[in-house]
Amino acid sequence: MSYAIIRTGGKQYRAESGKTIRIPSLPGDAGAKVTFSDVILGSDGDKTHVGVPGLKGANVTGEIVKQGLGDKIVVFKMKRRKNYAKKQGHRQGFTEVRINDISFGKKGEK
């Protein structure tokens, strides 16, 4: 089973072929192709490839499934005895990406 650890949106995600991952918002509509070239680590089943800081020539391609908003969180600020209270909601945007292909570059390339 091949997988790769990719970095996008300031976070790291484990990507496997055929799986869907939810990442911070990317530009593009549903059906658009995306490529992640910031691959930190990868495995093709029998061999693990580790990059310092990333794997050269490795990339993960996927397809945007949908754009959306996550669950609402409530931000409540209050200062006691000062007649100050502020309630605010927030929904973080996300992009759902289906991983199609994982490639680690040419053989013999480090």
N, C-alpha and C positions, 0 to 999 in steps of 0.2 A: 504494500500500500504506500503510494508516494504522497508526500505532503510537503508543505513549505511554510515557513514562518515569514510573513511579510509585515512591513511597517507602512502604515498609512494613517493620516490624521493624528499623528503623535502617539499612536498606540500600536501594539503588535497583535497579529491575528494568525491563527493556524488555518491554512487553506488546503483543502483536499479536493481532488477532481470530483466533480459532480455535486459537491456540497454547496450550500448557500450560506454566506456570511453577511452580517449586518455591520456596516462600517459608518463612520461619520460622512455627512453629505458630500457627494461628488457631483460635478456638473454633468449633465447628460440626461436623456430620456430613457424610458424603458426600451430595451432592445439594443442599446448602444454598447459597443465593445470598449472594455477598459483593460489597460496593461499596468501591472505593478512591477517595476524594475528594482525596487528596494527589497530584495530578498536577503534575509539574514541567515537562515538555515534551511536546509532541505534534505529530504531523504527519498531515495527511489526504491525503497524496500530492503535492499541489502547493504547499501552504502549511504553514510551520512555525510553531507557536504556542509562545512561550516565556513562562513565568510567573516573576515575581520576588516572593516565593519560590515561588509556585505559581499554577496557572491557576485563576481564579475560575469556578465553574460547571461545570468539567470533572470527569468521573468515568469510571471504568472498572468495568464490572460483569463478574462471573464466577461460576463454579459450582465448588464444592469437589468434586474428583474423589476424593481419598483423603487420609487422615491416615497418617503413618508415622514411622519412625525411620531416620535416615541410617546410614552406615557407622560401625563402631566405631573409635574412636581410643584409643590406649593412652597414659595419662599415667603416666610413671615418674619418681619423685623419689628421689634418693640423695645421701647425704653420706658421702664416703669416710672410712674409718677411724673412723666413729662408730657403726657397726652400725645404720644407718638406711637402709632401702629401702622404698618404698611404690609398689605398682603398682595402678593404677585404670583402669577402662574407662569410656567415655562414648559415648552415642549421642544425637545432637541430633535433636529432633523437627522434622518438617516438614509442610507442607500443600501438596498439589498442586492448583493452581487452573487451570481452563480459562477463558480469556478469551472472553467472548461479545460484548461491545459496548464501543466507545470513543466517548464524546461530549465535545465541547469546549464545550458550553454554547450560549447564544444567539448569533446573529450580531450583531456590533457590540459585544459585551460584552468588556471588557478584563480 
